[in-house]
Amino acid sequence: MYFVPDGTERCGFYECEDCDNRFLDLRIASRIVCPYCGKEIDMEIGPDEELPALREAAKLIEMVEGAENVEKYDSLLSLAITGGDYNWID
């Protein structure tokens, strides 16, 4: 699968408020840092630099449960990114 590993039983379906990307993540929380536009903290900062604050812009839309549902969500979301086979949609 594209967003989560095969056989995942439960994951979160998120939408980022900053970049409007939708994605699945194994973590389930009301808000997380977006993997597309969120910045990683650089721990090698100088003495005059401040530690940047992480913005948790991705909001949980839905918790997806069941391996079959997770696979369908993953396939549907990955079609926009990778193209693919539409035959699984009934």
C-alpha positions as CSV (number, residue, x, y, z in Angstrom):
1,M,0.0,0.0,0.0
2,Y,1.1,3.6,-0.5
3,F,0.4,5.4,2.8
4,V,0.4,2.6,5.4
5,P,1.9,-1.0,5.5
6,D,0.0,-3.9,4.2
7,G,-2.4,-5.5,6.7
8,T,-2.9,-2.3,8.7
9,E,-6.1,-2.7,10.8
10,R,-6.6,0.9,12.0
11,C,-5.3,4.3,11.0
12,G,-6.2,7.9,10.9
13,F,-7.5,9.8,7.8
14,Y,-6.1,13.4,7.9
15,E,-6.4,16.6,6.0
16,C,-3.8,19.4,6.3
17,E,-5.2,22.9,6.8
18,D,-2.1,24.5,5.2
19,C,-1.5,22.5,2.0
20,D,-5.0,20.7,1.8
21,N,-3.4,17.3,1.3
22,R,-5.3,14.3,2.5
23,F,-3.4,11.2,3.8
24,L,-3.5,8.2,6.0
25,D,-1.2,7.8,9.1
26,L,-0.7,5.0,11.6
27,R,-0.8,7.6,14.4
28,I,-4.3,8.5,15.6
29,A,-4.5,11.9,17.3
30,S,-6.7,14.9,16.8
31,R,-3.9,16.8,15.2
32,I,-0.4,15.9,13.8
33,V,2.4,17.5,11.9
34,C,1.7,17.2,8.1
35,P,4.3,15.0,6.4
36,Y,4.1,17.2,3.3
37,C,4.5,20.7,4.5
38,G,5.5,20.3,8.2
39,K,9.1,21.0,9.0
40,E,11.4,18.7,10.9
41,I,13.1,20.3,13.9
42,D,16.8,20.8,13.2
43,M,18.5,19.9,16.5
44,E,21.8,21.4,15.3
45,I,21.0,25.0,15.9
46,G,23.5,27.7,16.9
47,P,23.5,29.7,20.1
48,D,21.7,32.6,18.6
49,E,19.0,30.6,16.9
50,E,15.6,29.6,18.4
51,L,14.1,26.2,18.2
52,P,11.4,26.3,15.6
53,A,7.8,25.5,16.8
54,L,6.1,22.6,15.0
55,R,2.6,23.4,13.7
56,E,0.2,20.5,13.9
57,A,-1.9,21.5,10.9
58,A,-3.2,18.1,9.9
59,K,-6.6,17.4,11.4
60,L,-8.1,14.0,12.0
61,I,-11.2,13.6,9.7
62,E,-11.9,10.0,10.5
63,M,-10.5,6.9,12.1
64,V,-10.5,4.0,9.5
65,E,-10.9,0.5,10.9
66,G,-10.7,-2.9,9.3
67,A,-8.0,-4.1,6.9
68,E,-10.4,-4.0,3.9
69,N,-11.5,-0.4,4.6
70,V,-7.9,0.8,5.2
71,E,-6.9,-0.8,1.9
72,K,-9.7,0.9,0.0
73,Y,-8.9,4.3,1.5
74,D,-5.2,3.9,0.7
75,S,-5.9,2.8,-2.8
76,L,-8.3,5.7,-3.4
77,L,-5.9,8.3,-2.0
78,S,-3.0,7.0,-3.9
79,L,-4.8,7.1,-7.3
80,A,-4.4,10.9,-7.3
81,I,-0.7,10.7,-6.6
82,T,0.4,7.6,-8.6
83,G,-2.3,7.0,-11.1
84,G,-3.4,3.4,-11.1
85,D,-6.0,0.8,-11.6
86,Y,-9.7,1.9,-11.2
87,N,-11.1,-1.7,-11.4
88,W,-11.4,-2.1,-7.6
89,I,-14.0,0.7,-7.5
90,D,-17.5,-0.9,-7.8
